[in-house]
Amino acid sequence: MKLQLIFTCVAIFVLVKAESELQAEEIKEFEEETARDCVHLYDDCIRSVCCEDYRCKCGYFGWFHYECYCLQQGERL
């Protein structure tokens, strides 16, 4: 009886650990995909928020052309 209980506990532990590793891997893939597409998704930061590690920078190009872009720290328009 005790042996059966031990095997049941080990099986539950293995299943829970495998599921948590799968969730962690899915989160990591999502973060990598978001970081890779960050600049293209948020070019116009007047109407949206820049991704992590990016800041919204705005400026005039010519007399009346005003644009904003999400740029990394140290990048210039």
N, C-alpha and C positions, 0 to 999 in steps of 0.2 A: 504494500500500500504506500509506504513512504517513498519507495523507488519510483512508483508511478507518479506521485505528486512532484518529485524532483524533476522528472522528465517533462511533465506538463509545464512547470515553471520555466525550465530552460527553453522549451519550444516557444512559449509566450515571449520571453526575453528576446530571442533571436528574431521573431517576427516583428516586434516593436522596434528593435534596433534597425532592421532592414528598411522598415517604412520611414523612420526618421532620416536615414541616410538618403533615401530617394527624395524626400522633401527638400533636404539641404541641397542636393544636386540640382533639383528643379529651380530652386531659388537662385543658385549661383548662375545657372544658364540664363535665367531671366535678367539678372543684373548685368551680365556680360553683354547680352543683346541690347539692353537699354543703353548702356554706356557706348556701345559701338554706333548706335543710331541717334545718339543724343543731339548732335549738332544739326542733323538734317531734320529732326522732328521739331526743333524749337528755334528755327532760324529767326522767326519774327517774335521776339520776346515781349513786345508791347501787349499782346493778347494772351500770352502764356508765361509759364515759369521755366527758367533754365534748369537743366539737369544738375545733379550734384557736381561740384568742382567747376562749374561754369558760372559766369556772371553776365548780366545783360549790359551791353554797351551800345550806346546810341550816338549818332553823329549826322551832320549834314554832308551830303555829297553834291557839290554844286550849290546853286542858290536856294533851291526849294526842295530838294530831294533829301528827306530825313528818314533814316533806316536804323533799325536796332537788330543786333545779333547776339547770340549767346557765344561767348568766347572764354577760353581757358585763361587762367591767371597768367598775366604777362603778354598775352596776344594783343595785337592792335588791329583796329579797323583798317 
